[in-house]
Amino acid sequence: MQHDIDKEVVQPQENKIKEHRIVDLQHVLTWATQLQLNRSKKCTAGTLKPIQEQRNGLISEVTFKCNCCGFEIRKSTYPQNAVENEKINVAAVWGTISTKSTYSNLKERLAIVDIIPMPYPVFKRMKAPLSQQWKENFWISTEKGSKEKHDLALKKGQVDKDGYAWIVIYTDCGWSDRSYDHSYNASSGVVSCNIIQCCISHPMSFLLIYRL
């Protein structure tokens, strides 16, 4: 059960939204222009001022209030529909985990450009399904590549006496040490393989996975 608070409510001080935000500029300009046009027809004396911000990750919903007639309206920095609603949040989390970075790395990068980072509960909520999706797509891609190499080997008649297709490869591998000593005791290594015979006119590379 999720108990963490995903959304954060901010009360702007002196009607100012501090720090920077990532916005869909076309979306914001569209509603800002339309809002100004509509309000000028109904209340010519007042000014709309931000009184509250509710953030969902990197998306903000800002509530404006007219200082004359009391009219209130809430507007978002991103389109509020099923496709666009979480797009920027998903992109931020995916870009982080796909580059082997962490939430702390994302937080630091956003802080450099003075952007309020998404709360960790939001990052955590999105990370789990994205990580699982990455694993599933990785194995699908690996299996597809293996089948292609198998079919190419059969085409070239590279089959052993037991009926197994084979290819010739060169391999290279690496195993890092941790941040101390030289014991090469990191929990994982990498092995890369380059096909050199299966299709000579079209050199290819693929990832070979070993379970150690």
Sequence and secondary structure as in RCSB ss.txt:
>XXXX:A:sequence
MQHDIDKEVVQPQENKIKEHRIVDLQHVLTWATQLQLNRSKKCTAGTLKPIQEQRNGLISEVTFKCNCCGFEIRK
STYPQNAVENEKINVAAVWGTISTKSTYSNLKERLAIVDIIPMPYPVFKRMKAPLSQQWKENFWISTEKGSKEKH
DLALKKGQVDKDGYAWIVIYTDCGWSDRSYDHSYNASSGVVSCNIIQCCISHPMSFLLIYRL
>XXXX:A:secstr
   S  EEEE  BTTB  SB    HHHHHHHHHHHHHHHHHH SS  EEEEEEEEETTEEEEEEEETTT  EEEE
ESS  STTTTTHHHHHHHHHHHTTT  HHHHHHHHHHTTB    HHHHHHHHHHHHHHHHHHHHHHHHHHHHHHH
HHHHHTT B TTS B   EEEEEEE   SSSS    S EEEEEEESSTTTTS EEEE     
